[in-house]
Amino acid sequence: MNNFKKNIYRTVEDTETPLPTYTAFSMSNSSDDLTPGDACTNQSGLDITRYHSGELPDPIVGDIIFNDINGLFPFNGNAEFWKFDSDGVGMSAMKISTIGVVIQIDVCA
């Protein structure tokens, strides 16, 4: 009887797949606002850089917001509204879910 074990694993060359990079934008650093109007009024500075998964310069509904450029850490928006500078439109407020998905966007008046 043969007591040798057959190697059931195969060796695959190490390949590096680059991580995707996402689009940077500036938004407010804190929020406890449950309406877009409150976010537009209460939030002053756009002092933090976040990243979104969309192809446009600004996030749109359905995009995912990340804390990092590689998209490893989704941003917990706590289902609140966050102020950001929308390219060509001015200030806007977006509602971001707890898993980083943009739910709603409103232009600040």
C-alpha positions in Angstrom: 0.0 0.0 0.0 1.2 3.5 -0.9 1.5 5.7 2.2 2.4 8.9 0.2 -0.1 11.6 0.2 -0.7 13.3 -3.1 -0.4 17.1 -3.1 -3.9 18.4 -3.6 -2.9 22.0 -3.7 -1.7 23.9 -6.7 0.6 26.8 -6.7 -0.6 30.0 -8.4 1.7 32.8 -9.3 1.4 35.8 -7.0 -0.4 38.5 -8.9 -1.1 41.9 -7.6 -4.5 43.4 -8.4 -4.5 47.1 -7.8 -7.2 48.5 -5.5 -9.7 50.8 -7.2 -9.4 54.5 -6.3 -12.4 56.7 -5.7 -13.2 60.3 -6.2 -12.3 62.8 -3.5 -14.7 65.5 -2.3 -15.1 67.8 0.7 -17.9 67.5 3.2 -18.7 68.6 6.8 -17.0 66.7 9.5 -19.9 66.3 11.8 -23.7 66.0 11.7 -26.7 65.4 13.8 -29.1 66.8 11.3 -32.2 64.9 10.2 -33.3 67.3 7.5 -31.5 68.8 4.6 -32.4 72.3 5.7 -30.9 71.8 9.1 -27.6 70.5 7.5 -27.5 73.5 5.2 -28.0 75.9 8.1 -26.1 74.3 11.0 -23.0 72.8 9.3 -20.3 75.4 8.6 -17.0 74.0 7.4 -16.3 71.5 4.7 -13.2 70.3 6.4 -12.9 66.6 5.7 -12.1 64.7 2.6 -14.2 61.7 1.8 -14.4 59.5 -1.3 -17.3 58.2 -3.4 -17.8 55.3 -5.8 -19.5 57.3 -8.6 -18.1 58.3 -11.9 -19.1 62.0 -11.6 -17.1 64.6 -9.7 -19.9 64.7 -7.0 -21.7 61.9 -5.3 -25.2 61.0 -6.5 -27.9 58.9 -5.0 -26.8 55.3 -4.9 -23.1 56.0 -4.6 -21.2 54.8 -1.7 -19.1 57.1 0.5 -15.8 55.9 1.9 -13.3 57.1 4.5 -10.4 56.1 2.3 -9.4 56.4 -1.3 -9.3 52.6 -1.8 -12.8 52.0 -0.7 -11.9 49.7 2.2 -13.8 51.6 4.9 -17.4 52.7 4.1 -18.5 55.9 5.9 -21.2 55.5 8.5 -23.5 58.4 7.8 -25.9 57.4 10.6 -28.8 58.1 8.2 -28.2 61.9 8.7 -27.7 64.7 6.3 -24.2 66.0 5.5 -23.3 69.2 3.8 -21.0 69.2 0.8 -20.0 71.5 -2.1 -21.7 70.3 -5.2 -19.7 71.1 -8.3 -21.5 73.9 -10.2 -24.6 73.9 -7.9 -23.2 75.3 -4.7 -23.9 73.8 -1.3 -26.0 70.7 -1.0 -26.9 68.2 1.7 -26.9 64.4 1.3 -28.4 61.8 3.5 -26.0 58.9 4.0 -27.0 55.5 5.4 -25.1 53.6 8.1 -23.3 51.6 5.4 -22.3 54.7 3.4 -25.0 54.7 0.7 -26.2 58.1 -0.5 -30.0 58.0 0.0 -31.0 61.6 -0.9 -29.5 64.8 -2.1 -31.0 68.3 -1.7 -29.6 71.6 -2.9 -29.2 74.2 -0.1 -31.4 77.2 -0.6 
